[in-house]
Amino acid sequence: MKKEKSFETLLIAGGALCFDFINTVSAWRPKNYHEYLPDYNEFIRWCEIVAVLPSEELEHLKSEARAHPDQADRALKIIIHTRQVLFDFFSALAANDPQGMTAALPSFNKALNESFSSIGFAITAERLGLVYHKQQPDLLTPLRKILLSAYNILTTEDLTRIKECPTCKWVFYDRTKNGKRRWCSSDSCGTADKMKRYYHKKTKA
């Protein structure tokens, strides 16, 4: 019997916040597709699991979502749309597909521009730190942290280590020493891929 998909079974294996966010679907293909973020509350629950923001800020967002459900629904639509934008761009990047990257870049850049317009730097506790212009986090603050992660990956990391699992299409950053990681998980997708190739080999024999 297959386990019911939930946050308890969700593998956190992206190697970066932005990729863990992209991977909040069971697979980027119709077969076995499962949405882990059906509503804003579940999005915040995921944010708690991966520690996107301090717990007190996430509690504030829970209260905001309860008080303004229509706004929370609108925020979720932006969040889900942005996840698709990130997947389209990083999937093309992982495949070294210039045409795909060119097609995805306008939406990707738009998301970055809208996000970065709300952040800046300030001296806090005698140290320079990244701050948001609003005193309280709003419903899209976690998304801005995710987009900042995407920016950091593109500007500070080895882009050849951004990969896409051939089985489920999850995106991940390969942090292995030899850079030979192929699947999101060798135990799940890796095993499934090997079994599939073995089956095809046997049927052709």
Buried (B, 14 or more C-beta within 10 A) or exposed (E): EEEEBEEEEBBEBBBBBBBBBBBBBBBBEEEEEBEBBEBBBBBBBBBBEBEBBEEEBBEBBBEBBEEBEEBBEBBBEBBBEBBBBBBBBBBBBBEEEEEBBEEBBEBBEEBBEBBEEBBEEEEEEEEEEEBBEEEEBBBBBBBBBBBBBBBEBBEEBEEEBBBBBEBBBBBBBBEEEEEEBBBBBEEBBBEBBEEEEEEEEEEEE
